[in-house]
Amino acid sequence: MLCLAAPRDADKAVAVVYPVRVSLPSVLCSCQHEGNLRHHLKAAGIPHEGAPADWAKSDAVRQYVLGSMRETAKIGGLSKSEMIRDVILTPEEWYV
């Protein structure tokens, strides 16, 4: 699950993410599926054990998802001002 939030006084948006089965659209990140994210984390040498709720507590996972989303945004032609500032990984599913 993914939500982009940009308060009026913020210069860039923040992504709020729950890393569940189809959480990150392929447009935003190559790790769109829980199994894919687990594979990418393992390949990057980042602990990948546990469930998505466990990953939400990991700064290494947060940094990886942020980097992956920024890289995909660059490939998509977004400017620096259109990039997200940060990623917040949530331990529970939520709905808007």
C-alpha positions in Angstrom: 0.0 0.0 0.0 1.3 3.4 -0.9 0.2 6.9 -0.1 2.1 10.1 -1.0 1.6 13.0 1.3 2.7 16.6 0.8 1.7 19.1 3.4 1.4 22.7 2.2 4.6 23.8 3.9 6.7 20.8 2.7 9.1 21.2 -0.2 8.7 17.5 -1.2 6.3 14.7 -0.7 6.7 11.8 1.7 5.7 8.2 0.8 3.8 6.2 3.5 4.2 2.5 2.6 3.0 -0.8 4.0 5.3 -3.3 2.3 2.6 -6.0 1.7 1.9 -8.2 -1.3 1.1 -5.6 -3.9 2.2 -2.5 -2.0 4.5 -0.6 -4.4 3.3 -0.1 -7.9 5.8 -1.2 -10.5 5.9 2.3 -11.7 7.4 3.4 -8.4 9.6 0.5 -7.4 10.8 -2.8 -8.8 10.0 -4.4 -5.5 6.2 -4.3 -5.9 5.4 -7.7 -4.4 6.4 -9.0 -1.0 8.4 -11.9 -2.6 10.2 -9.5 -4.9 11.0 -7.1 -2.1 12.3 -10.1 -0.1 14.5 -11.1 -3.0 15.8 -7.5 -3.5 16.6 -7.2 0.2 18.5 -10.5 0.2 20.5 -9.5 -3.0 21.4 -6.2 -1.3 22.6 -8.0 1.8 19.8 -6.5 4.0 18.1 -8.8 6.5 14.9 -10.1 4.8 13.6 -12.5 7.4 10.2 -12.0 9.0 7.0 -10.4 7.7 6.4 -7.0 6.2 5.4 -5.6 9.6 8.9 -6.6 10.8 10.5 -4.7 7.8 8.7 -1.6 8.9 11.0 -1.4 11.9 14.1 -1.6 9.9 15.9 1.6 8.8 17.9 -0.5 6.3 14.7 -1.6 4.6 13.4 2.0 4.7 16.6 3.3 3.1 16.4 0.6 0.4 12.8 1.3 -0.5 13.5 5.1 -0.6 16.5 4.5 -2.9 14.6 2.2 -5.1 11.7 4.7 -5.4 14.0 7.6 -6.1 15.9 5.6 -8.8 12.7 4.6 -10.5 11.6 8.3 -10.4 14.9 9.4 -12.0 14.4 6.8 -14.8 10.9 8.1 -15.2 12.2 11.6 -15.8 11.1 13.3 -12.6 13.0 16.4 -11.5 14.7 16.7 -8.1 11.8 18.9 -6.9 9.4 16.1 -7.8 11.3 13.4 -5.8 10.0 12.2 -2.5 11.8 13.4 0.6 11.4 10.2 2.7 9.6 6.9 3.2 7.6 5.9 6.2 7.1 2.2 6.5 4.0 1.3 8.5 3.8 -2.0 10.5 0.0 -2.4 9.9 -2.2 -2.2 6.8 -4.3 0.9 6.5 -7.0 2.2 4.1 -7.8 5.7 2.8 
